[in-house]
Amino acid sequence: MSLEPFIDSKPFTFGVELEMQIVNTHDYDLTKAGTDLLRLIKDEKIPGNITPEITESMIELSTGICTTHEQAVADLRKIRDTLVSAADHLNVGLCGGGTHAFQQWSERQIVDTPRFQYLSELYGYLAKQFTVFGQHVHIGCPDPNSALYLLHSMSRFIPHFIALSASSPFVQGVDTGFHSARLNSVFAFPLSGRAPFVLTWDSFEEYFSKMVHTGVVNSMKDFYWDIRPKPGFGTIEVRVMDTPLSVDRAAAIACYIQTLARHLLLDKPIAPKEDDYLVYTFNRFEACRFGLAGTCINPQTGERKTISEDILETLDLIAPHAEALGSGNALAEIGAIARGQVNDATWLRGVFAQEKSLHEAVRQQCLQWRA
């Protein structure tokens, strides 16, 4: 199977995907209502799509093609309101968060589609354990070589995206000590991690052909990379974020990525090298484990900073691009998160410390999503 052609798209357009938790309103455990929810909303007109995910306790929502922060917020709120109304009709709740705080993976039911059943056969129990919830952001690229440049230069900022979105401190009723425990589930898959270091589309097509020839992959969907190209959309897809607890935060993070992309493609401040990845796994772990207080090593200079400090310096650097895109409000929210060092994981721990109940924490997650 050959790689589909890269469809050039308008630079710096973007789209947002969010994987959502479906919970009952009795004890706020996950519940099997994905198919029923999708059936109820199938005729609703929304600015995007709502689709099934691998288990019946999840759904994925996605915006259309966005150009501004204002549009992304409006689209996400409209989709959210449609979903909340349908969920209320079914007497179930919806919430963000990268993991459910106390669900048992063995109770999950794989959705009955050919691809999801194939993944269940291939990955065994990992498929059910993959009931985790992420935010993906697509960024439009003018050509395939620009997409690969953006993919590798954007990798420098992966710790920012993880720490800002982190919302998965609890797994199966236990505080993991991580801000983003969700990504530990992703690491188990053999084709996760970073993309191969190639900078031309011809080289990438050659790599893809070799992987298909081995029988390891059939399509780009088989790669679970942190950032991957999406040729059919003409985008790169950033995939490391937990689903935030609110659509407004999801939109702010998406626009931070959009603004960074404009800076990287227009200013070309980074000349990507294979050695940039020497600190990649370390930086990624620090963001997952310690959130905004984690350490970030600049791969070009070797300088060490906290992730929050690095975000604040980056915001100053990309301010002119924020003005050009109209994303000032989004980046102001990102700055407030970095300065306060309070992401959604910190908020969830605070709720649990006060209420002494993970069931109550999930209930409050549902309230955050509706707000």
HUHUKA-V988235 format. One record per residue. N is the residue number from 1. SS is DSSP state (alpha for helix, beta for strand, coil for the rest). NEAR is the number of other ideal C-beta (glycine too) atoms within 12 Angstrom. Layout:
# HUHUKA-V988235
N|SS|NEAR / N|SS|NEAR
This chain:
# HUHUKA-V988235
1|coil|16 / 2|coil|15 / 3|coil|27 / 4|coil|19 / 5|coil|15 / 6|coil|30 / 7|coil|19 / 8|coil|21 / 9|coil|28 / 10|coil|21 / 11|coil|27 / 12|coil|40 / 13|coil|31 / 14|beta|47 / 15|beta|40 / 16|beta|52 / 17|beta|38 / 18|beta|48 / 19|beta|42 / 20|beta|50 / 21|beta|50 / 22|beta|49 / 23|beta|41 / 24|beta|26 / 25|coil|22 / 26|coil|14 / 27|coil|19 / 28|coil|32 / 29|coil|30 / 30|beta|41 / 31|coil|34 / 32|coil|27 / 33|coil|35 / 34|alpha|42 / 35|alpha|28 / 36|alpha|22 / 37|alpha|39 / 38|alpha|30 / 39|alpha|17 / 40|alpha|24 / 41|alpha|32 / 42|coil|17 / 43|coil|11 / 44|coil|23 / 45|coil|13 / 46|coil|26 / 47|coil|26 / 48|beta|32 / 49|beta|26 / 50|beta|38 / 51|beta|27 / 52|beta|31 / 53|coil|39 / 54|coil|36 / 55|beta|40 / 56|coil|29 / 57|coil|42 / 58|beta|45 / 59|beta|43 / 60|beta|31 / 61|beta|46 / 62|beta|33 / 63|beta|38 / 64|coil|25 / 65|coil|26 / 66|beta|38 / 67|coil|28 / 68|coil|27 / 69|alpha|36 / 70|alpha|21 / 71|alpha|29 / 72|alpha|45 / 73|alpha|31 / 74|alpha|24 / 75|alpha|34 / 76|alpha|43 / 77|alpha|28 / 78|alpha|24 / 79|alpha|38 / 80|alpha|41 / 81|alpha|24 / 82|alpha|31 / 83|alpha|41 / 84|alpha|31 / 85|alpha|20 / 86|alpha|32 / 87|alpha|34 / 88|alpha|19 / 89|alpha|17 / 90|alpha|26 / 91|coil|18 / 92|beta|33 / 93|beta|38 / 94|beta|50 / 95|beta|48 / 96|coil|51 / 97|coil|56 / 98|coil|47 / 99|coil|49 / 100|coil|50 / 101|coil|42 / 102|coil|28 / 103|coil|36 / 104|coil|18 / 105|alpha|26 / 106|alpha|15 / 107|alpha|20 / 108|coil|32 / 109|coil|27 / 110|beta|35 / 111|coil|32 / 112|coil|17 / 113|coil|19 / 114|alpha|11 / 115|alpha|21 / 116|alpha|29 / 117|alpha|17 / 118|alpha|19 / 119|alpha|27 / 120|alpha|25 / 121|alpha|14 / 122|alpha|22 / 123|alpha|25 / 124|coil|16 / 125|alpha|19 / 126|alpha|26 / 127|alpha|30 / 128|alpha|28 / 129|alpha|32 / 130|coil|37 / 131|coil|46 / 132|coil|46 / 133|coil|49 / 134|beta|44 / 135|beta|51 / 136|beta|39 / 137|beta|48 / 138|beta|40 / 139|beta|47 / 140|beta|34 / 141|coil|39 / 142|coil|25 / 143|coil|24 / 144|alpha|34 / 145|alpha|24 / 146|alpha|33 / 147|alpha|40 / 148|alpha|33 / 149|alpha|32 / 150|alpha|43 / 151|alpha|42 / 152|alpha|38 / 153|alpha|34 / 154|alpha|47 / 155|alpha|42 / 156|alpha|36 / 157|alpha|47 / 158|alpha|45 / 159|alpha|49 / 160|alpha|46 / 161|alpha|47 / 162|alpha|48 / 163|alpha|48 / 164|alpha|54 / 165|alpha|50 / 166|coil|52 / 167|coil|54 / 168|beta|50 / 169|coil|40 / 170|beta|37 / 171|beta|30 / 172|coil|24 / 173|coil|20 / 174|beta|16 / 175|beta|22 / 176|coil|26 / 177|coil|18 / 178|coil|36 / 179|coil|43 / 180|beta|52 / 181|coil|35 / 182|alpha|42 / 183|alpha|42 / 184|alpha|29 / 185|alpha|34 / 186|alpha|34 / 187|alpha|26 / 188|coil|20 / 189|coil|25 / 190|coil|18 / 191|coil|26 / 192|beta|26 / 193|beta|25 / 194|coil|32 / 195|coil|38 / 196|coil|25 / 197|coil|24 / 198|coil|25 / 199|coil|26 / 200|coil|19 / 201|alpha|27 / 202|alpha|16 / 203|alpha|19 / 204|alpha|32 / 205|alpha|25 / 206|alpha|17 / 207|alpha|26 / 208|alpha|32 / 209|alpha|17 / 210|alpha|17 / 211|alpha|25 / 212|alpha|20 / 213|alpha|14 / 214|alpha|14 / 215|coil|10 / 216|coil|17 / 217|coil|24 / 218|coil|21 / 219|coil|21 / 220|alpha|31 / 221|alpha|21 / 222|alpha|25 / 223|coil|32 / 224|beta|31 / 225|beta|34 / 226|coil|40 / 227|beta|42 / 228|beta|39 / 229|beta|44 / 230|beta|34 / 231|coil|30 / 232|coil|19 / 233|coil|32 / 234|coil|32 / 235|beta|44 / 236|beta|46 / 237|beta|40 / 238|beta|41 / 239|beta|43 / 240|beta|44 / 241|beta|50 / 242|beta|49 / 243|coil|47 / 244|coil|45 / 245|coil|42 / 246|coil|35 / 247|alpha|38 / 248|alpha|32 / 249|alpha|39 / 250|alpha|51 / 251|alpha|40 / 252|alpha|41 / 253|alpha|52 / 254|alpha|50 / 255|alpha|44 / 256|alpha|48 / 257|alpha|51 / 258|alpha|48 / 259|alpha|43 / 260|alpha|46 / 261|alpha|40 / 262|alpha|38 / 263|alpha|35 / 264|alpha|35 / 265|alpha|31 / 266|alpha|22 / 267|alpha|17 / 268|coil|14 / 269|coil|22 / 270|coil|26 / 271|coil|16 / 272|coil|28 / 273|coil|17 / 274|alpha|17 / 275|alpha|14 / 276|alpha|29 / 277|alpha|24 / 278|alpha|18 / 279|alpha|27 / 280|alpha|35 / 281|alpha|23 / 282|alpha|23 / 283|alpha|37 / 284|alpha|38 / 285|alpha|27 / 286|alpha|33 / 287|alpha|43 / 288|alpha|42 / 289|alpha|29 / 290|alpha|30 / 291|alpha|45 / 292|alpha|41 / 293|alpha|27 / 294|coil|36 / 295|beta|26 / 296|beta|40 / 297|beta|28 / 298|coil|26 / 299|coil|30 / 300|coil|17 / 301|coil|14 / 302|coil|14 / 303|coil|15 / 304|beta|19 / 305|beta|25 / 306|beta|27 / 307|alpha|41 / 308|alpha|34 / 309|alpha|26 / 310|alpha|35 / 311|alpha|40 / 312|alpha|28 / 313|alpha|21 / 314|alpha|35 / 315|alpha|35 / 316|alpha|18 / 317|alpha|22 / 318|coil|36 / 319|alpha|23 / 320|alpha|18 / 321|alpha|32 / 322|alpha|33 / 323|alpha|16 / 324|alpha|20 / 325|alpha|36 / 326|coil|23 / 327|coil|41 / 328|alpha|25 / 329|alpha|24 / 330|alpha|40 / 331|alpha|40 / 332|alpha|22 / 333|alpha|31 / 334|alpha|44 / 335|alpha|30 / 336|alpha|23 / 337|alpha|38 / 338|alpha|35 / 339|alpha|18 / 340|alpha|19 / 341|coil|26 / 342|coil|25 / 343|coil|49 / 344|alpha|46 / 345|alpha|48 / 346|alpha|27 / 347|alpha|30 / 348|alpha|43 / 349|alpha|27 / 350|alpha|16 / 351|alpha|30 / 352|alpha|27 / 353|alpha|16 / 354|alpha|13 / 355|alpha|19 / 356|coil|10 / 357|coil|19 / 358|alpha|32 / 359|alpha|27 / 360|alpha|21 / 361|alpha|37 / 362|alpha|41 / 363|alpha|28 / 364|alpha|31 / 365|alpha|44 / 366|alpha|34 / 367|alpha|21 / 368|alpha|31 / 369|alpha|39 / 370|alpha|23 / 371|coil|18
